[in-house]
């Protein structure tokens, strides 16, 4: 499977999670953050960036959400997104032709 597919799946989960956070908790910050975190990845995919650019953004996501999880001790959304970022990065890396 192409590495782009893994990034699109991650983006879909990220945006759905932000939408759920907005609907269930009324969290505008959740919706805005999911869009802001998704934009660099979408631009990487649309403008044919390298897998390394995508991995850089995913690493930044993993660090940010890992720090959030460490601070709040709540699995949702920090822990889940840390794991999802790492898994998406590994899947993209191993499916790329690097």
N, C-alpha and C positions, 0 to 999 in steps of 0.2 A: 504494500500500500504506500502511496506517495506521502511524503511528510506533510504536504499541504492539508491533506484530509484530517490528520490528527490535530492540526492547529484550528481548522474550521470546527471540529467537534468541541475542542476546548472553548472556543469563542462562543459557540451555541450554549454550552453549559454555563459559561460566565454570564452571558446576557440573560438567560432564563433565570439564573439565581438572583441577579439584580432585580429583575421584574418581580419575582416571588417576594423578595425582601420589601419591595415597594408596595405590593398588593397586601401582603399579610401584616406587615408592621408599619406601613405608611412611611417607609424610610426612603426619602428622596436621595439621601447620601448613597444608599446601596445602588440605586439605579444609576446615578451619576458616576459613581466609581466604576461600575461594571462597564459603562460606555467608555469612560476615559482609559481604563486598562485595556479595553478591546481595540480602540482606535489604532495604536501602533502596530498591533498584530494584523489587523485588516490591511493597513497600508503596506506592511511587509508582503502580504500575500498578493494584493492587487498589483503592486508595482514590481513584482517578481524579485523580491529581496532574497537573500540567502537564508539557508537554514540557521546559520550562525546568528543572524539578526533576530530571528524568531526565538532562538535559544536564549539570547541575551534578555529579551523582554520576558520570557518565561522565568528566567532566573530572578529577574527583578520582582516578578509577581510572587515567586516562592519566598523570597526574602521578606517582602512587605507583609504577606499574609502569615508567614511564620512568626514574624515579630508581633503581629496582631494577635495570633493565637497564644503566644507566650505571655502577652500582656493581659488578655481577657480570660484565658483558660477555658474559652468556649470553643467547642469543635466547629460549630457553625457560625460564621462562614470561614473563619481563619484557618482552622485545621484542615477542613475539606479542600479549600482552595490551594493550600500549601501542597497537599498530596496530589491534587489534580494537576497543578503546575509542573511538579516534578515528573509525574507519569507522562504528561503530554510532551514534555521536553525529551524524556528518554525514548518515547515512541517515535517522535520526529527524528531524533538523532539516529536511531537504529534503522529507520526506514529510508533515510536519505542515502545518497550515493557519495558520502564524504570519505 
